[in-house]
Structure formats: C-alpha cells, structure tokens
C-alpha cells in the first residue's frame, strides 16, 4: 500500500515537472525576436497575407490564450504544425526520434562494455600499473565532455585513419527498404547485414563520443564497489575454497557490487541523451537534436516546443523508471 | 590529527601544478594578446588562405600555426579567443556559483516551503536538455557576451544548488548548528556564519569545475554560430570552421581544439585536485 502511494506521489511530481517545462518553454520561445511568419512568406507578400497566416498559426492571440489553445491540442495529441515544413509537429518529431534513440542506446551499450571491462580489469589487477593507468584514463575521460571527444574522434578516425564515417546516418546512395525509422534495428531484423554495417559504421563515432564520459563513470564506480566487496567475508571464503581470482570477481563480487552502478547509469543516461543534441550536430546525424538546432535557427516555434517537451518526457520517464526499479529491487525503500 | 600546515608542506600533486601553470600562462597570454599576437586576428588575406603550420611545406614565415581559409592567422585568433573564453569562465562561473550556492544553502538549511519551491524548480530544470536550452536562450536574447553569461547562469545554477543543498542539510543536522541556535542566533545568521564556511570548500571546487564547463558551453554556442558576432575570434567558431575544412586544412581545427582541451582539462583537474586537498579524510 505504501509502495503504491509512493509510486503515485512520484507520478504526480513527474507530471508537475512536465507541466513546468511546458509553461517555461512556451513563454520563453514566445519572446524570440524575429517574426517567423515574415520569414516563410515570399518577398512580395502583402500585409493582409501576413495577418492571415499569423491568424492561421494562432500567433495573433495573447500568450496565455495561445498557451490554452496549445494545451488543449496537446491533450488530444496535436502538437501544432511546424512553420518551416508545414507538417504536424508530432509526426516530424516521431520520425526523428528513432534515430536519436538508437544512437543513445548504442552509446549506452558501448559505455557499459568499456566501463565494465575497465572496472573488472582494474579490480583483477589491483595495485598494478594497469590499474593506475585505468585511473588516469578515467580521470581524463571524465574531465572532458562528449563534444570534445567527438571532435577528437573526427580527427583520429575520420581524417588521420579514415576508417569510420564522420557524417550522416547512412550512405545517401544506398536504397533503404525500411518501413520504420529504426534503421539499425530493422536492418538487423531484415538480415540486411550490409546495410547494418553501413549504419553502424556511421553511428559508431558519435556513439563512442557520447559513451566515453559515461564509461569512465561506470568504470570508476563499479571498480570502487567491487573493491569494497572484495574485502567481505564471503568473498574470502570463496577464495579459500580455491576458486580462481577471476571467478571470485565475476561470480561472487560482481552480483553484489552492481546495484549502485545500475542506478547511477540510469541517471547518467539522461545526461547522455541530452548530449545527443550537439553530438548529432557535430556528426551531421539526422536525429532529434540536429532538428532542434535547425528549428531554433529557423524560429520554428511549434517544432522547438514539441522537441523540448519530448526530451523532457524522455528524461523524466527514464528517471521515473530508475526510481521505481530501484524501489522495487531494494526492500528497505519499498517499506520506507 | 594533522594540522593545516603539514598539508601545505606535503608535496603539491603534479596535476595541481600542471593545471595551474597552464591556466596562468593562458591568462597571461589572453591579457597580453594585443602585445604578443603576431598578426591582426581579423585581418584577411585571400592570397594566404589555408597556409600550413611552420614545420610543413609551403608555410609562410610569421604564420606559426598556419592560416584558415580566409587567410587569418590561427595563432593570433587562438590568443584573442582566449580572452572571450576566460572572460566567460570567470564571470559566468562566479555568478552561477553565487546564485546556485545561495539557492542550495537556503533550500538545504531553511527547509520547509523554500526547499519545496527550489527543489521543484531543480526538478523542472533537470528535465531540460541543457545544450538545447542554452541555444534556445541565445536565440531569445540575441548573440552577445551578456547573453552567453545569462544562458550559462540560467542553466547551470542547479549544479551548485543540488550539491550545496545536500551539504547544507548534512551540516544543518550537526550539533554545532544546534548550539548556535541555542545561543540565540537567527536562522539566517547561523546559515552565513556556521554553514557557509563549512560548505565553502565544496563551493570552491564546484566553481573551478563550472569555469571549465562555461568554456565548453561558450565553445558549443559559437560552434553552432550563436555566440557573439561572427567576426570576433572564438575557439568554438574556429572549431566550426576547422570542422568544415577538415580535409583541406586540419590545423584550423587541431590547434584551437588542443587549446580548448587543455584548458577544460586543467579546470577540471584543478577542481579535482582541490577536492582531494580539502577532503579532511584524505588529509
């Protein structure tokens, strides 16, 4: 019962947060200088044309009125119409979302693989030069954000040793037989490994740039909790039973050390998704973030609004999921 | 117990020394930019476009690190770009620190409805994608130095508020605070005289880290061409130009990137190094 209550409370605060985001973004973008209507009309347009179009987009009403109209639309799943492309915002945003989701999940997987490997190696070789090197590497990776790693990767693997693609999502000349925008997933399901390779080669650099800081966080935290676990009695017992050190780390210590890392990964994943905005720009990757920057530059108010809200939904959704999973896994919190 | 003096006598860690040295050199270079820059950072010369750095074939004497596609001297532009980067780091970092730390102290120590309000605001802020939010703010405010500073303050105050709130809550539960209250101090005076000195080390560490972050934000904004006017040299602007001409003139990207990398790394290492020194357990 108490668990249910805390879940409901958590849902309420999430809704308040989303409402707050909606209000702030709505009012902030309404003070953007530059008339988007004037920008979309040809040079010879008359005053009457401007007025007609302004009325069409509802921009002639007062800002609170516009907000109510927009809100009642959102409740019905209508996020308005993009000013630059004249397509429904929801449709545009959903068409780009798969690209960003695939990139983020790919980055998360890379981060977990690298970070996990570093943590396990560091624990296995405690006190050695390798561990010291891993610590220094972690420090470096954490100090520098994804934007700079992206640029360094472009230089290293796009120019110096050109083995990966550094711009776009897929080679433009390739015919795409896809019915969804989850290119990477769909190419795999359709067993088109040639396409999958091309898409993965495009995605690898931006995903790695996003993954490096998170990998360092995972490596640092997991190594720390592994080391703490390694001193516990039951681990010593396993060791005296004659199990190898690697077996002890993987089978005995890891299951106990992994929970704090998992929660942190959940929270850090939202930061990673936030990072896709500039990384997509840097790698000309056709995702949500790249579209968002274009929307800001073109003063496409309904589109900006839709994208920011979608990001906020993703962020709060991930956080909610992490909290609930943690509460469900941790008996102490379940009764708190 | 060790006293403070033995901590000072202990050898300074290399990363503190190295990062402080780099930042000092950079600051001096930024201040003296008009004196030491070999060329005018804005002077274009289309006959001298995309000259390579001095050790490569085809370089021109006087252009140590080569030129960009408009024939502007890369070294001079980096030096002038440092002025903007460091100005943003100092002003935006400090203002963010003051506002964020105040919010955190108020929320963590006063608790009650102040805490509810500030925490709710932090939750809402955390739901914004930061890079997109800053780009949006610059679009609203118009590109200028003031806008960059405002955007950084508006977005990053939560970094301080979250951490300082938690620290103030821990400190607020300690006995010394209770005794200050018993002695008849007001809540606000206790906050300033008892809590603030105890969270000050954390504030200093966060401030150092925030300076590095501010420089990145400025670089990102000028990378998407939304920083200050497009003529003035900025590291991010140079990086954007370098990204565009990467296959013809890599040096236009590499040198500002190295400078930016070292500067951000230094601020971060300085912050981490200070954290270790302030930590009473490690001392």
Boltz contact constraints between the chains, C-beta under 6 A:
constraints:
  - contact:
      token1: [A, 17]
      token2: [B, 123]
      max_distance: 6.0
  - contact:
      token1: [A, 17]
      token2: [B, 124]
      max_distance: 6.0
  - contact:
      token1: [A, 17]
      token2: [B, 127]
      max_distance: 6.0
  - contact:
      token1: [A, 20]
      token2: [B, 124]
      max_distance: 6.0
  - contact:
      token1: [A, 21]
      token2: [B, 124]
      max_distance: 6.0
  - contact:
      token1: [A, 21]
      token2: [B, 127]
      max_distance: 6.0
  - contact:
      token1: [A, 28]
      token2: [B, 140]
      max_distance: 6.0
  - contact:
      token1: [A, 31]
      token2: [B, 140]
      max_distance: 6.0
  - contact:
      token1: [A, 32]
      token2: [B, 139]
      max_distance: 6.0
  - contact:
      token1: [A, 32]
      token2: [B, 140]
      max_distance: 6.0
  - contact:
      token1: [A, 143]
      token2: [B, 265]
      max_distance: 6.0
  - contact:
      token1: [A, 143]
      token2: [B, 268]
      max_distance: 6.0
  - contact:
      token1: [A, 144]
      token2: [B, 264]
      max_distance: 6.0
  - contact:
      token1: [A, 144]
      token2: [B, 265]
      max_distance: 6.0
  - contact:
      token1: [A, 145]
      token2: [B, 216]
      max_distance: 6.0
  - contact:
      token1: [A, 147]
      token2: [B, 220]
      max_distance: 6.0
  - contact:
      token1: [A, 148]
      token2: [B, 261]
      max_distance: 6.0
  - contact:
      token1: [A, 151]
      token2: [B, 257]
      max_distance: 6.0
  - contact:
      token1: [A, 159]
      token2: [B, 246]
      max_distance: 6.0
  - contact:
      token1: [A, 159]
      token2: [B, 250]
      max_distance: 6.0
  - contact:
      token1: [A, 274]
      token2: [B, 129]
      max_distance: 6.0
  - contact:
      token1: [A, 274]
      token2: [B, 130]
      max_distance: 6.0
  - contact:
      token1: [A, 277]
      token2: [B, 129]
      max_distance: 6.0
  - contact:
      token1: [A, 277]
      token2: [B, 131]
      max_distance: 6.0
  - contact:
      token1: [A, 277]
      token2: [B, 132]
      max_distance: 6.0
  - contact:
      token1: [A, 278]
      token2: [B, 131]
      max_distance: 6.0
  - contact:
      token1: [A, 278]
      token2: [B, 220]
      max_distance: 6.0
  - contact:
      token1: [A, 292]
      token2: [B, 132]
      max_distance: 6.0
  - contact:
      token1: [A, 293]
      token2: [B, 224]
      max_distance: 6.0
  - contact:
      token1: [A, 296]
      token2: [B, 135]
      max_distance: 6.0
  - contact:
      token1: [A, 296]
      token2: [B, 136]
      max_distance: 6.0
  - contact:
      token1: [A, 296]
      token2: [B, 139]
      max_distance: 6.0
  - contact:
      token1: [A, 311]
      token2: [B, 129]
      max_distance: 6.0
  - contact:
      token1: [A, 312]
      token2: [B, 127]
      max_distance: 6.0
  - contact:
      token1: [A, 315]
      token2: [B, 127]
      max_distance: 6.0
  - contact:
      token1: [A, 316]
      token2: [B, 127]
      max_distance: 6.0
